[in-house]
Amino acid sequence: MYLLPNEKQYKANLHTHTILSDGKLTAEELKEMYKAQGYQIMAFTDHEFCVEHQDLCDEDFLAITAYEIATTDKNDPEKRTYHMNLFAKDPHNTKQVFFHPSQINEKRYHQLPMIKCDEHKEREYSVECMNEVIRAANEAGYLVSYNHPTWSLQNYADYIGLKGLWGVEVANGICIRKGYEDFQPHVFDDLLKAGNRIFPIGADDIHNPQHAFIAFIKVASPSLNYGDVMNALEKGDFYASTGPEIHSLTLENGVLSIKCSDAVQIRVCTQGRRRYVTDSLANGGLISEAEFDIRAWFDETAERKNPFFRIAVTDERGHAAYTRAFFRDEVTEAFSSAQL
């Protein structure tokens, strides 16, 4: 079972701001800058403004139609806020959900005639309203990610009730660069343990060149075609990283095999305390592949609620890569011939 499909991997930044909102560079400048560093995919996620950039696509570069929404607690002096990215499955879909003119400042009022929406609808800071937004976005053909929870000053009560999310940022580049603790796998784990089958996102959230090339995802897709890439994203055929690369990930007869770039530690994390770990100390140097017999995890979780495992790879610089979580019912076939 190929947990990471045996396809070409494309490097992507899924969180990007241009001069259309509060970014310092044009979409064209961002494309050239990232393309020069080996990126093939970019989602343009300007605040409250969904614009397609399909004119930027070529045989080596794909622009994903997307935008970011923010909902702030006006009664909180610290301004807690929900930030979410919406990624369009159809590249020409720019119809926005839950938009209201009050969500952009006066300097951007000239954009109002270009914003497509069926009606103006205000958002309030509550889990209930955010779930309405997520539901409306899903119905409108968007995948929804939950962004930088630490910068947003959110805690467990703010996010654990969210439903219908597709992804969560476990690494946000600008937040890491500015000193926030926004490498957040525990938020990812909390949502997984609550039964949400969501995926980990690494993205730069670039506003100016100083925020570039920090966090990314690698998408395993049969091609750079928009439909193929969005299908791979929707299925979770990717991993998030701030450095390490995962070349292959397979599961056969209960044995998990991974090949990756040079690492100091490779670990398998589960919904419980069980961990499987190998590191450079045990191997006498850097490691680039490992095998883990996880049949005990499979055997002991038959009656557990939402059992899963995920893989993390850490390199010499302390940078990490995170795979999606694989739930027990998704991988049962790979244990069927094992002697349990």
Secondary structure by P-SEA (a helix, b strand, c coil): cccccccbbbbbbcbbbcccccccccaaaaaaaaaaacccbbbbccccbbbbccccccccbbbbbcbbbbbbccccccbbbbbbbbbbccccccccccccccccccccccccccccccbbbbbcccaaaaaaaaaaaaaabbbbbbccccccccccccccccccccccccccaaaaaaccccccaaaaaaaaaaccbbbbbbbcccccccccccbbbbbbcccccaaaaaaaaaacccccccbbbbccccccccbbbbbbccccbbbbbccccccccccccccccccccccccaaaaaaaaccccccccbbbbbcccccccccccccccccccccccccc
